[in-house]
Amino acid sequence: EIILVTGVQTCALPISGGGDGEGAAALVTQQADQREFLDRLCSLEAEGLKHMSSSNFRFAATRAYAQIVDDRILFLQMERIEGLPSMATFIGQALHPTVRTCDTVGARLEQLRTQAAHTADLLRTRLTVEAQQQNIRELEQLQQNSRTQLLLQESVEGLSVVAITYYSTGVLGYLAKGAHTLGWLPLPVELTLGACVPLIGASVYLGLHRLKASVMGGKAH
């Protein structure tokens, strides 16, 4: 975990990924928690920027005032009275700690804002990577479904060839029986139908194949 401690609140950010055995509900809950942490981090960063914008000009004014005081003391060239601290030492001991405190507070605010920003960037990156992984899993699932549909389609095409050939042979059988009764067909009906079955099957297969190619070509355009 990444522990982010500020003067306002503390955030514990889980960065270890779950195992492959976690369910979809656990993954959704984890992502929701991470988004909540990201919202809190963004709030902390915004609050840090607010404090910095409201304090920096005061800190800058304090440093400018301290510099003016140092310049005036240097210009006056006050001499030290024996047994007493000099005026420059007295004023410096009273003023310079305040300036250092302002600098320390400003640096601390900048550090907290930078830490919150870096942690938020890390969490955004993690959420982006998880979203990409989820998209990859969905694409793989779609690919598997496409393969299954392709296999089913090929099976249906084979069954369609058999069914159309069967019914076409039946219709042709009625025609052959009629022609044999009228004496137009010198060969036996069964022999004629047996010889025609491969031709009918091949014709049906080629017809379906051309129809499929035409439909797929139309979709491509």
N, C-alpha and C positions, 0 to 999 in steps of 0.2 A: 504494500500500500504506500501511497504518497501522502504524507501528513502535511497539511498546509495550516499553519497557525498564524492568526492575525489578532489584532487588538479587538476585533469585532466578533469573530466566531472561528471555529476549527472545522476543517473538512478532511475527512479520511477518504481517499480515492482508491478503489480497488483497481489494480491494473493487471492482475493475473487472469488469464483467459480460462474459461470453463472447459471441461473435458468433452469428448465427443458424445458421452452418454447423457448429457444434459438435454432436457426436453425443450420443445419450442416455447413453452410457457415460461420456463426459467430464463431462457435467452431474452425474451421480451421484457421480463421483469428487470433483468440486469441492464438492458439498454435504457429502460425508463429511469432506473436509478442513476445511471451515468449521465443522462440528459439533465436530471435534477441537479447533480453535482456541477455540471457545466453551467447551468443557470445561476447557481450560487457563486461559482467562481467569477462569472461575468458581473454579478452584482458586487462582489468584493472589489473587482478591478475598477468598476465604475465609482464605487465609494472612495477607493484610494485616489483616483483622479480628481474627485471632488475635493477631498482634503488637501491634495497637493495644490490645486488651483486656488483654493482659499487661503493657503498658508505661504506659498512661495513668495508672493509679493511682500508679505510682512517680514519674512526671513530676509529677503533682499534689502528691504528698508532698514532692518536692524544692522545688517553688515555695513550698509552705506553710512548709517549713523555712527557706528563704531569707528569706521575709517576716518570720518570727519573729526571725531573726538581725538583720535591718535594724531591726525595732522595738526590740530590746534595745540595739543600738548607739545608736539615737536616744534611748532612755530614759537610758542611762548618761552621755551627753554627755561622752565622753572628749575631753580636750584634746590637741592635737598637741604632741609634743616637738620642739624645734628641731633640725633636721638629720636627722630621721627621719620617715618617712611615718606618718600617723596610723593608729590601729588600725582605724578605719572604712574607710580606703582599702585597707589590707592585706587585711582580711577580704573587702571587696567585690571586689578583684582576684582573689581565690582562689575566691569563691563564684559571682559573677554569670556568668562564662563557662560554668560548668557548667549553670546554669539556662537560659542562651541555647541551649546545645547540646541540652538536653532539649526545648526548644520547637521547635528546628529539626528534630530527629528526628521529633517528633510531627507537625509540619506535613508533613514528607516522607512519612511513612506515610499520612497522610490524602490527600495528593496522589496517591500511587500507587494507593491503594484507589479513589479517585474516578475516576482515569484508566482503571483496569481495568473499573470498573462502567460507565462511559460507552462504552467500546469494546465491552463485552459487549452492551450495549443496542443499539448500532449493528449488531452482527453478528446479534443476534436479529431486528432489524427487517429486515435484508437477507434472512435465511432465511424470514421470514414473507412478504415480498414475492415471493420466488422461489416459495414454495409456492402463493401465490395465483395467480401467473402460470401455474404448472403446472396448477392446477385449471382456470383459464380455457381453457388449451389443450386439456385433456381434455374440457371441456364443448363447446368448438367441434368437437372430433373426434366427440363423441357426436351433436352436432347434424347434422354432415355425414353420419354413419352413418344418422341418423333420416331425413334427406332421401332418401338412397339407398334405404333400406328402403321409404319411402313411394312412390318411383318404381317400385320393383320390385313393390310391392303393387298399384299401379294397373295395371301391365302384366299382372300375373297375373289381376287382375279382368277386364281386357279379353279376355285369352285364355280365361278361364273362361266369359265371356258367349258368345264365338264357339264354344267347344267344346260347351257345353250346348245352344246353339241348333242346332248341327250334329246332335248326337245326337237332340235332340227332333224336329228335322225328319225325320230318318231313321225314327224310331218312327211319327211322324204319316204318313209316306209309306206304311208298311205298312198302316196303318189306312185311308188313302185308296184304296190299291189294292184292298183288300178290299171297301170300300164301293162303289167303281166297278164291281167284278166283280158284286156283288149288285144293281147298278142303283140304289143309294141315292145315289150321287154323280153328278149329271148333267154336271158339269164335268170336263175332263181332269185327270188326276192332277198333271201337271207344273204346270199353271196354278194349281191349288189350293195346291200346296206353295209356289210362288213368291209367292202372295199371303199365305200364312201366315208366311213367314220373317220379315218385319219385325215382325209382331205377336208372334211367339215371342221374337225378340231383345229387343224392348221389355219384354216380360213378365219375361224372365230378368234383364235389367238392373235393373228396378225391384225384383224380388225380392231380388237380391243387395245392392242399395243399402239396402233396408229391413232385411235381416239384419245388414249391417255397422253401421247406425245402432243397432239393438237391442243388438248386442254391445258397441259403444262406450259406449252408455248404461248398460249393466250394469256395465262396468268403472269408469265415473265414479262410480256409486253405491257 
